[in-house]
Amino acid sequence: MAESFYNQISANRRNSLFLALFVIFLFGLLGFAIGYAVSGNSSGAIAVMAVAVIFGSLAAAGSYFAGDSVVLSVSGAKEVDETSAPQLLNVVREMALAANIPMPKVYVIDDTAPNAFATGRDPKHASVAITTGLLEKLDREELQGVMGHELSHVRNFDIRFATIVGVLVGSIALMADFFLRFSFWGGNRRSSNDRDSGGGGLQAIMVVVAIVLSILAPIAARLVQLAVNRQREYLADASSVQLTRNPYGIERALAKISSDKEVLEVANRATQHMYFTNPIKKFEQRSAGLFSTHPATLDRINRLRELTGDPPLQGPEAAELAGLD
C-alpha cells in the first residue's frame, strides 16, 4: 500500500511538471516563430520572444500577489473565527498541523451547494473557503478529507503552479490573437513588399508556421492546462489520505458533493478549476462548451481505492457517478 501511495504521488508530480514544461516550450516556440515571421531574422525573433516573456512575467506577478483577494471577493467569502465556526477551525487546524504548514485564514461562502477551495501564493499567505452547504451536508471525517485535500494544494504550492501555467496559457492566446490580427490587416502589404525585394524563403516559411501555431497553440495550451489541473487534483487526493490516514472520508465526500444537485452560483469559468469538485454541473446551461477542469469523480474514487486495495466501484453505483461528469 505504501509503495503504491508514494508511486502515485511521484507520478502525479512528474506528469504535472512535464505538462508545465511543455506549455513553456510552446510559449517560447510561438514567440520565436512570430518574431521571425515579422522581422525576418533570428535577432528579431529572440527580441519578440523576450518581450513576450517579460509581459507574461509581469502578468504572473500581478496574479501572484493579488489573485487570492480577488477570488475571495468575487466568491463572496467572509472570514470566520473560533466564535463563529469552532468545529470548522478545529478541523482546519488539525489538517494544517498534519501538513506542517501555518494555519490558513478560513472563509465561509453562504451557498447551499457543498464545495470548497484553497487560494494564496504560499503556505504563509494561504486561505481556504468553504460553503455553508458543505458544512451542513458532510460529517467530520468527510470534512477532514476535503480540508486535507485543500491544504495539500497549499502545501504542494498548487496555487502558484496553476497561476504560472494559467498566465502562460493566457499569454499564448493573446500573442496568437495579436499576430493573427496583424497578419490579416498587414499581411497583404507585407507580402507585396517581400515580392518586390525578392523576399526571404525562410521568412515566408516562418510566416506559415507562425499562423499555424497561432491557431493551434492556444488550443493545445488550454488542453495542457486542463491536464495539469487534473494531475494536481490527483496529487491533492493522495496527499489528503497521507494527512488524514483515512481514505474513506475523502472518498465519501467526493461521491456526496458530486451527486449533490445544488448549483453553486458564485462559481464561474475563471474560478471553477480551484474548487474541490467541478462546481459547474453537467446539467447546467453554463457548462455548455466547457472542457472539464477536474478528473472524473469515478476515476478519482477508484484511484483512492487502489491505495487501500479495495476493488474499483462497479455496477449501478459506478454508473451513477460516471454520469455526473
Secondary structure as the mmCIF struct_conf table of DSSP 4:
data_model
#
loop_
_struct_conf.conf_type_id
_struct_conf.id
_struct_conf.beg_label_comp_id
_struct_conf.beg_label_asym_id
_struct_conf.beg_label_seq_id
_struct_conf.end_label_comp_id
_struct_conf.end_label_asym_id
_struct_conf.end_label_seq_id
HELX_RH_AL_P HELX_RH_AL_P1 ALA A 2 SER A 39
BEND BEND1 GLY A 40 ASN A 41
HELX_RH_AL_P HELX_RH_AL_P2 SER A 42 VAL A 74
TURN_TY1_P TURN_TY1_P1 SER A 75 GLY A 76
STRN STRN1 ALA A 77 GLU A 79
TURN_TY1_P TURN_TY1_P2 GLU A 82 SER A 84
HELX_RH_AL_P HELX_RH_AL_P3 PRO A 86 ALA A 99
TURN_TY1_P TURN_TY1_P3 ASN A 100 ASN A 100
HELX_LH_PP_P HELX_LH_PP_P1 PRO A 102 PRO A 104
STRN STRN2 LYS A 105 ILE A 109
BEND BEND2 THR A 112 ALA A 113
STRN STRN3 ALA A 116 GLY A 120
BEND BEND3 ARG A 121 ASP A 122
HELX_RH_3T_P HELX_RH_3T_P1 PRO A 123 HIS A 125
STRN STRN4 ALA A 126 THR A 131
HELX_RH_AL_P HELX_RH_AL_P4 THR A 132 LYS A 137
HELX_RH_AL_P HELX_RH_AL_P5 ARG A 140 ARG A 155
TURN_TY1_P TURN_TY1_P4 ASN A 156 PHE A 157
HELX_RH_AL_P HELX_RH_AL_P6 ASP A 158 ASP A 196
TURN_TY1_P TURN_TY1_P5 SER A 197 GLY A 198
HELX_RH_AL_P HELX_RH_AL_P7 GLY A 201 THR A 244
BEND BEND4 ARG A 245 ARG A 245
HELX_RH_AL_P HELX_RH_AL_P8 PRO A 247 SER A 259
TURN_TY1_P TURN_TY1_P6 GLU A 265 VAL A 266
TURN_TY1_P TURN_TY1_P7 ARG A 269 THR A 271
HELX_RH_3T_P HELX_RH_3T_P2 GLN A 272 MET A 274
STRN STRN5 TYR A 275 TYR A 275
BEND BEND5 PHE A 276 THR A 277
BEND BEND6 PRO A 279 ILE A 280
TURN_TY1_P TURN_TY1_P8 LYS A 282 PHE A 283
BEND BEND7 GLU A 284 GLU A 284
HELX_RH_3T_P HELX_RH_3T_P3 GLN A 285 SER A 287
TURN_TY1_P TURN_TY1_P9 ALA A 288 GLY A 289
HELX_LH_PP_P HELX_LH_PP_P2 LEU A 290 SER A 292
BEND BEND8 THR A 293 HIS A 294
HELX_RH_AL_P HELX_RH_AL_P9 THR A 297 THR A 308
TURN_TY1_P TURN_TY1_P10 GLY A 309 GLY A 309
HELX_LH_PP_P HELX_LH_PP_P3 ASP A 310 LEU A 313
HELX_RH_AL_P HELX_RH_AL_P10 GLY A 315 ALA A 322
TURN_TY1_P TURN_TY1_P11 GLY A 323 LEU A 324
#
